[in-house]
């Protein structure tokens, strides 16, 4: 090849190298910056591992409480100023997004933590009941015709039955779906499921067995129906599962689980499954109604209970119906006693929510974790008669005609 052609190619090659910055020698990063980046990465990885391993031991609820109640004035003990409420000795209560729902024989009222009234509905109820989950609360007259639902600090729905019909029970799940059990002519119970807009989605009507209660799954897909009747000549209580979509009123249950030959006092469906509380035994079922465990207390009296803990049920049991001697028992989903504690003073009220259990006596309030280790104590309860535990660790202390919030410090 001629020399002048080789020379031109070499010249062009040099020009291409100069024109292409990627071919230039890259500047090496500062070793100090590389070391800092490496150390930061190590710290972040170790921090993530620490949080994963110790998540159950850490408690961020104090931060949640600070944000939720930062505008609420409270004293050095953590108690907010008490506020009066309208009610009577038969009043029932529910905690709704930090507010207090009061359901009494004279009406339904919703108060903020500082006592501001958002709902004030005058209605006569013989047996008032209040329940709440998520951002929805229900107030109804057990054995009557009236049911009210509250959401967003206002009355969101009202159900008025005919005179020959009765509301036996009602419940709501965390997504705002509602289920009612009513007594109607020709049936031993009717279950109606409503969506979050309070539109009926399905109905189960039984004439062969009495319907005592119903609860919705957390994902709205299934309703658990508690029935009572004869099975092969023997009295039984059963939990029956029905799909909430596409089921006819006379549909057969998807699955059935017998929960003893006793009266079931309460049934609830949470993230861990279904709790069915009987007179002398408590049962836990998974989401397919398979029994995972049971705990018997046939030799003791059931003096109090709460089924709202994370994967646990709390029972207050006594050897005698009267008297102050009792035992507090935390039962897990396998039917085992996770923790027990002997008590020798009169318990006025117990309540559980999330990882907390509150126990109120005449002298003080104690808040425990699910292993019954003390989380916080309050000695000046100002004649509180009832306690409502919240999942963030805060507590509503309720007296005869006043209430207030307690925030553990």
N, C-alpha and C positions, 0 to 999 in steps of 0.2 A: 504494500500500500504506500502511496506517495507520502513523503514526510509532511507536506503542507496539510494533507487531509487529516493525518494523525494529530497534528498540532491543533487544527480547528476543533476536532472531537474532544481533545483534552481541555481546550478553552471552554467549550460549551458545558462539559461535565463540571468544571469548577464553578461556572456561573449557576448551574442548577443547585449545587451544594450551598452556595451563598444565598440563593433565593428560597431554599427550603429550610425554615428555622428548626424543623424537627431533626434535621441532620446535624445541627450544631450541637456541640457538647452541652448537655443539660447541667445546670448549676446544682450541686448537691445541697440538700436541705440542711439547715442548721442542726447539728447534733443535739443541742439543748432542747430545741422545739420537739424533736423526735422523741427525746426522753420524756418530756412533759406529756406528750400525747399518749405515750405508752403507759405512763403512770396513771393518767386519767382513765384510760380504758380499763386498767386493772381494778381501780377503785370502783368504777361503775359495775363491773362484773361481780366483784365481791359483795357490793351493796345489794345487787339483785338477788344473789344467792342467799344472803342474810335475810332479806325480806321474805323469800319463799320458805326458808327453813323455819323462821320464827314468826310467821304471820299470825298464828293463833295466839302467840304470847304477847304480841304487840297490841296496843289499844289506841286507835286514832279517834275514839268517840269523843274525847274531850275537845278535839278540834272541831268535830261536827257540831257539838253543843255550842261552841263559841260562835260559830257562824249562824246557827239556827236561832240563838237567843241573845245575840249581841246587843239588841236594843231593849232587852228586858232588864229592868232595874231589880237588883237583888241584894240581900244583905251579906254580911261576912260569912254566914253559915251556908250560903248558897241558895237560900230560900227567897223566892220572889214575894212581893206583897200579896196577901190573900185577897180574893175578890168574892163577893156574895153571889150565890146562884139560887134560882127558884127551883124548889124541889120538895120532896117529902121523904118519909121513912122508907117508901117503896121504890125510890128512884134507883135507876141503873145508869151506868156510866160507860163511856168509851172514849179512847184517845184517838183523835183524828188530826194528823199532820200538825201536832203540837197544840191543837185545840182540845177543848173538853165538851163532849156531847152529853147532855143530861136528858134522860127520858123519864118522866114521872107520870103520875095519874092525871095531872092537869095539863101536860103539854110536852113539847120537844124544844130544847134550846141549845144553841151552840155558842160557846164562849171562847175567846182567845185566851192566851196565857196571862194577859193583863186584865181580863174581865170584860172586854168589849163583846157585846152581843151581836152575832151575825144572823142567827136564825131564832125566831121566837114564834112558835106555832102553838096556839091553844087547841088542845084536843084531849078528850077524855079517854083514859086507858085504865083498865082494871088490873092488867098484869104487864107493866111496861118492861120492854127488853131493848137493850142497845148493844150493837155489835159493829165492829169496824175492821177494815183491812185496806192497805194502800191509801188511796185518797177518797174512799167512799165509806160512809157510815149509814147504818140502818137503825131505825127506831120503829118498833111495832108493838101491838097489843096482842100478846099470846092468848088465843082463844077469842080474839075480837076480829074486827073487820078492817083495821087501819094499819097502813105501813107507810113510812116516809123514808126517803133516801136523801142524804146531804152530800154535796160535793162542791169544791171551790167556794166554801163558806156561804152556801146558799142551798135552799131546798131544791133538789134536782128532779125528784119524782115522787108521786103519791099514788098509792094503791088503795082503793076503797072497794071492799067486797060486798056482795049482797047479804041481806040479813040472815039467810040460811047457810052462809059460808063462814069459815073461820080460818084465821092465820094460825097455824100450829107452830111453825118455826120459819126462820129466814136466815140467810147467810150471804156473805159477799167475799170474793177473793181479791187478791192484790191487783188484778187487772180491771176491777170494777164490774165483773159479771156477778149477777145475783141469782139466787135460787130460793124459791119459797115452797113450803109444804102447807097445803090447805086442806080443809075438810069440806067436801062437797057431796051433795045428795047422790046416792047410788054408788059411792066409792068409799074405801077405807083410807084413802089418802090420795092426793094429787100433787105431783112435783112439777113445777114450772121453772124453766131456766130462761133468764133474760141476759142479753148482751150488755155491753158497757153503755149503750144508749137506752137501756131499759126496754128493748124490744123483745118480745117472746121468741125463743128459738126452738124449744122443744118441750114436750110434756109427757109425763108418765102418770097413768091413772091405774090404780090397783084396787081390785075388789076381793082378792084372795088373802092378802096380808095387810096388816096395819102399817102405814108409813109413819115413822116417828121423827125422822130428821133427814137432812140431805146436806151435802157439801160438794163444792166444785173443785176440780183439779186446778193447780196453779196455771196450767196452759189452756184452760177453758174447754178441753177436748172431751172431758168425761165428768159425769156427775155420780157421786156415791150416794146411794139411797139406803137408809137404815130402816129395815122392816122387822116386824114382830108377829109371830104366829106359830102355827103347828106345822112341824115337819115330821112325817111318819109317826104321828101321834104324840110327838114330844115338843114342848114349847121351846122355841129358839129365837134368838136375835140374829139377823143376817145383814151383812153389808153387800149390796148389789151394785155393780157398775153398769152404767148405760152411756153410750156415746151421745154427745150433745148435738151432733149433726146427723140428720137423716133418720132419726129414730121415731117410729110411730108411737102413739100414746099407749098402745097395747103390746109394745115390743118386749121381748124377753131380755133379761140382763146378759151382758157379755160374759160375766163371771160372778160367782157368789162365794162369800166366805162366812161361815158360821162363827159368831163371836159369843158363844156360850148360851146357856139357858137362863140368862138373867136380863134384867132391864138395863139398857144402855142409857146412861144419864146425859152423855155429851159425845159428839163426834166432830172432828175437825180434820181438814186436809191441808197440810203444809208442804214445804219443799222436801221434807224427809219422808212423806207418806201420810197415812191415815192413822189417827188415834181414835180409839173407841173406848170410852170410860164407862165401866160397869159398876154395879153396886159393890162387888167384892173382887174385881179383877180388871186390869187395863190391858188392852190389846193394841199391837201396832201392826199395820198392814202396809205393804209396799204399793206402788202405783197400779199394780195389776191385781190388787186385793189378795195377795198371798201373805199369809201370816208370817211375820218375821220374829215375833216374840210376844210374851205376855208376862205380866207381873201380878201375883195374887196377894191380896190383903184380906182374905176371908176371916182371919182371926182378929182383925182390927176394924175400927170405924173410920170411914172416910169423912174427914172434918173440913177439908178444903182441897182445891186443886187448881192447876193452870196448865193448859196444853199449848201455850204459845212460844215455848222455847225453841231454840235451834236444835232440832233432833232430840229433844228431851221433853218429858212430862214431869211436873212437880206435884207431889202428893203430900198432904198433911194428914197423918194417920195417928189415931189414938187407941189405946187399949180400952178406954172407957169413953162413952158418948159425951159425958160431961167431964169437967176438970181441965187443968192446964197442961198435964203431962201429955206429950205427943212426940212424934218423930217426923222430921222433914226428909222426904225421899226423892231423889232425882233418878228417874228411870230412863234408860236409853232405848233405842229402837230394837234392841235384841231382847228386851224384857229384863235386863239386868239393872240392879241398883248401882248407878254410877257413883252416887255419894249419899250418905245419910247423916243426920244430925239430930241428937236428942234435945228436946225442948222442955223446960219446966216453968214456962210462963204463958199466960193467955195470949194467943195469937189472934189479932183482930182481922188481919187481911194478908193474903199472899197474892203475888202476881209475877208472871214471867214474861219476858219478851227478848228475843235474840239470845244473847249470851248472858243475860242478867236475870236474877231472881230477887225480888224484894219481899221482905217479911216485916210486917208492922205489928208492934206490941204497944201496950199502953205507955211504955217508957221510951221507946226509941224505934227508929227505922234502920234496918240493916239491909244492905244490898250485897248480894253474893254473886260469884261466878258460878258456872255449872258444876264445879267441884266443891261448892259450898265454902270456898275461901272468901273472906270478907273483902269486898271491893271498896265500900264506903259505909260509914255509920253516921246517923244524925240522932241526937238525943232530944232536942226540943221539937217535938212534932205538933205542938199546939192543938192537942185534942183531936188529931186526925183519926178517922174511923175506917177509912178505906184507902188503898194504895193502887195506883195504876202504873206499872212499869212500862218504860218505852225502850225500844231496841237500841237507842243511842246512849242509854245509861241514865237519862233523866227520869224523874218520877213525878207523878201527880199525887199530891196529898189532899184527901177529901174529908172534910168534916161534916157536921150535920147540915150546915147551910153556907159554908165557905170552902174554897179550894185554892191551891197555890202550887206552883212548880218548884221542885227542888232539883238543883243542878250540882252534882258532886264536883268538888273543887280539886 
